[in-house]
Amino acid sequence: MKKSCKWLKRRKKDLKLKIGNGYNLNSEIELKDIKIYTANWCPYCIAAKRFFDGKGWQYEEINIEKKGWNRAKLLEVGKSMTVPQIVIDGEAIGGYDELMRTYG
Protein backbone atom coordinates (compact mmCIF):
# COMPACT_ATOMS: atom_id res chain seq x y z
CA MET A 1 0.00 0.00 0.00
CA LYS A 2 2.75 2.46 0.91
CA LYS A 3 4.60 1.74 -2.33
CA SER A 4 1.57 2.64 -4.45
CA CYS A 5 1.04 5.88 -2.47
CA LYS A 6 4.62 6.97 -3.18
CA TRP A 7 4.14 6.15 -6.86
CA LEU A 8 0.89 8.12 -6.97
CA LYS A 9 2.46 11.18 -5.32
CA ARG A 10 5.39 11.04 -7.74
CA ARG A 11 3.02 10.59 -10.70
CA LYS A 12 0.85 13.56 -9.64
CA LYS A 13 3.97 15.72 -9.41
CA ASP A 14 5.04 14.61 -12.91
CA LEU A 15 1.60 15.37 -14.32
CA LYS A 16 1.55 18.87 -12.82
CA LEU A 17 4.80 19.67 -14.57
CA LYS A 18 3.65 18.39 -17.97
CA ILE A 19 0.26 20.07 -18.33
CA GLY A 20 -0.01 22.06 -21.53
CA ASN A 21 2.61 21.72 -24.25
CA GLY A 22 5.20 20.37 -21.87
CA TYR A 23 5.58 23.69 -20.05
CA ASN A 24 6.43 23.84 -16.41
CA LEU A 25 3.54 25.74 -14.86
CA ASN A 26 5.62 26.93 -11.95
CA SER A 27 7.99 28.87 -14.19
CA GLU A 28 5.36 29.95 -16.71
CA ILE A 29 2.87 31.42 -14.24
CA GLU A 30 5.44 33.81 -12.78
CA LEU A 31 5.61 35.62 -16.11
CA LYS A 32 1.86 36.12 -16.33
CA ASP A 33 -0.39 38.94 -15.21
CA ILE A 34 -2.63 37.61 -12.42
CA LYS A 35 -5.68 39.50 -11.16
CA ILE A 36 -7.99 38.27 -8.43
CA TYR A 37 -11.34 39.94 -7.78
CA THR A 38 -12.23 39.52 -4.12
CA ALA A 39 -14.60 40.52 -1.31
CA ASN A 40 -13.74 40.98 2.37
CA TRP A 41 -16.09 38.25 3.62
CA CYS A 42 -15.03 35.56 1.11
CA PRO A 43 -13.12 32.53 2.51
CA TYR A 44 -12.32 31.24 -1.01
CA CYS A 45 -10.72 34.60 -1.82
CA ILE A 46 -8.45 34.18 1.19
CA ALA A 47 -7.61 30.61 0.13
CA ALA A 48 -6.77 31.72 -3.43
CA LYS A 49 -4.51 34.50 -2.16
CA ARG A 50 -2.78 32.04 0.20
CA PHE A 51 -2.28 29.67 -2.72
CA PHE A 52 -0.64 32.42 -4.81
CA ASP A 53 1.45 33.58 -1.85
CA GLY A 54 2.56 30.01 -1.13
CA LYS A 55 3.72 29.61 -4.71
CA GLY A 56 5.43 32.98 -4.66
CA TRP A 57 3.30 34.20 -7.57
CA GLN A 58 2.60 37.92 -7.67
CA TYR A 59 -0.97 39.05 -8.27
CA GLU A 60 -3.10 42.15 -8.22
CA GLU A 61 -6.05 42.06 -5.84
CA ILE A 62 -9.15 44.02 -6.83
CA ASN A 63 -11.57 44.19 -3.90
CA ILE A 64 -15.06 44.70 -5.35
CA GLU A 65 -16.39 46.09 -2.07
CA LYS A 66 -13.76 48.83 -1.96
CA LYS A 67 -14.48 49.66 -5.62
CA GLY A 68 -18.22 49.76 -4.96
CA TRP A 69 -18.95 47.09 -7.58
CA ASN A 70 -22.00 44.89 -7.44
CA ARG A 71 -21.54 41.23 -8.26
CA ALA A 72 -23.09 41.63 -11.70
CA LYS A 73 -20.06 43.73 -12.65
CA LEU A 74 -17.92 40.60 -12.20
CA LEU A 75 -19.46 39.14 -15.36
CA GLU A 76 -17.62 41.82 -17.32
CA VAL A 77 -14.24 40.55 -16.11
CA GLY A 78 -14.84 36.93 -15.09
CA LYS A 79 -16.97 33.88 -15.75
CA SER A 80 -19.61 34.36 -13.06
CA MET A 81 -20.98 36.70 -10.40
CA THR A 82 -19.18 34.89 -7.58
CA VAL A 83 -15.94 35.78 -5.86
CA PRO A 84 -13.15 35.16 -6.27
CA GLN A 85 -12.86 35.65 -9.99
CA ILE A 86 -9.35 34.97 -11.22
CA VAL A 87 -7.98 36.33 -14.48
CA ILE A 88 -4.59 35.11 -15.69
CA ASP A 89 -2.94 36.86 -18.60
CA GLY A 90 -6.26 38.40 -19.66
CA GLU A 91 -8.12 35.05 -19.63
CA ALA A 92 -10.80 34.47 -17.01
CA ILE A 93 -10.28 31.05 -15.46
CA GLY A 94 -13.13 31.27 -12.92
CA GLY A 95 -13.01 30.89 -9.16
CA TYR A 96 -11.06 28.99 -6.55
CA ASP A 97 -12.18 25.53 -7.70
CA GLU A 98 -11.04 26.21 -11.26
CA LEU A 99 -7.75 27.60 -9.94
CA MET A 100 -7.12 24.35 -8.04
CA ARG A 101 -8.12 22.18 -11.00
CA THR A 102 -5.78 24.09 -13.30
CA TYR A 103 -2.79 24.91 -11.10
CA GLY A 104 -3.27 23.18 -7.74
C-alpha positions as CSV (number, residue, x, y, z in Angstrom):
1,M,0.0,0.0,0.0
2,K,2.7,2.5,0.9
3,K,4.6,1.7,-2.3
4,S,1.6,2.6,-4.5
5,C,1.0,5.9,-2.5
6,K,4.6,7.0,-3.2
7,W,4.1,6.2,-6.9
8,L,0.9,8.1,-7.0
9,K,2.5,11.2,-5.3
10,R,5.4,11.0,-7.7
11,R,3.0,10.6,-10.7
12,K,0.8,13.6,-9.6
13,K,4.0,15.7,-9.4
14,D,5.0,14.6,-12.9
15,L,1.6,15.4,-14.3
16,K,1.6,18.9,-12.8
17,L,4.8,19.7,-14.6
18,K,3.6,18.4,-18.0
19,I,0.3,20.1,-18.3
20,G,0.0,22.1,-21.5
21,N,2.6,21.7,-24.2
22,G,5.2,20.4,-21.9
23,Y,5.6,23.7,-20.1
24,N,6.4,23.8,-16.4
25,L,3.5,25.7,-14.9
26,N,5.6,26.9,-11.9
27,S,8.0,28.9,-14.2
28,E,5.4,30.0,-16.7
29,I,2.9,31.4,-14.2
30,E,5.4,33.8,-12.8
31,L,5.6,35.6,-16.1
32,K,1.9,36.1,-16.3
33,D,-0.4,38.9,-15.2
34,I,-2.6,37.6,-12.4
35,K,-5.7,39.5,-11.2
36,I,-8.0,38.3,-8.4
37,Y,-11.3,39.9,-7.8
38,T,-12.2,39.5,-4.1
39,A,-14.6,40.5,-1.3
40,N,-13.7,41.0,2.4
41,W,-16.1,38.3,3.6
42,C,-15.0,35.6,1.1
43,P,-13.1,32.5,2.5
44,Y,-12.3,31.2,-1.0
45,C,-10.7,34.6,-1.8
46,I,-8.4,34.2,1.2
47,A,-7.6,30.6,0.1
48,A,-6.8,31.7,-3.4
49,K,-4.5,34.5,-2.2
50,R,-2.8,32.0,0.2
51,F,-2.3,29.7,-2.7
52,F,-0.6,32.4,-4.8
53,D,1.5,33.6,-1.9
54,G,2.6,30.0,-1.1
55,K,3.7,29.6,-4.7
56,G,5.4,33.0,-4.7
57,W,3.3,34.2,-7.6
58,Q,2.6,37.9,-7.7
59,Y,-1.0,39.0,-8.3
60,E,-3.1,42.2,-8.2
61,E,-6.0,42.1,-5.8
62,I,-9.1,44.0,-6.8
63,N,-11.6,44.2,-3.9
64,I,-15.1,44.7,-5.4
65,E,-16.4,46.1,-2.1
66,K,-13.8,48.8,-2.0
67,K,-14.5,49.7,-5.6
68,G,-18.2,49.8,-5.0
69,W,-19.0,47.1,-7.6
70,N,-22.0,44.9,-7.4
71,R,-21.5,41.2,-8.3
72,A,-23.1,41.6,-11.7
73,K,-20.1,43.7,-12.6
74,L,-17.9,40.6,-12.2
75,L,-19.5,39.1,-15.4
76,E,-17.6,41.8,-17.3
77,V,-14.2,40.5,-16.1
78,G,-14.8,36.9,-15.1
79,K,-17.0,33.9,-15.7
80,S,-19.6,34.4,-13.1
81,M,-21.0,36.7,-10.4
82,T,-19.2,34.9,-7.6
83,V,-15.9,35.8,-5.9
84,P,-13.2,35.2,-6.3
85,Q,-12.9,35.6,-10.0
86,I,-9.4,35.0,-11.2
87,V,-8.0,36.3,-14.5
88,I,-4.6,35.1,-15.7
89,D,-2.9,36.9,-18.6
90,G,-6.3,38.4,-19.7
91,E,-8.1,35.1,-19.6
92,A,-10.8,34.5,-17.0
93,I,-10.3,31.1,-15.5
94,G,-13.1,31.3,-12.9
95,G,-13.0,30.9,-9.2
96,Y,-11.1,29.0,-6.6
97,D,-12.2,25.5,-7.7
98,E,-11.0,26.2,-11.3
99,L,-7.7,27.6,-9.9
100,M,-7.1,24.4,-8.0
101,R,-8.1,22.2,-11.0
102,T,-5.8,24.1,-13.3
103,Y,-2.8,24.9,-11.1
104,G,-3.3,23.2,-7.7
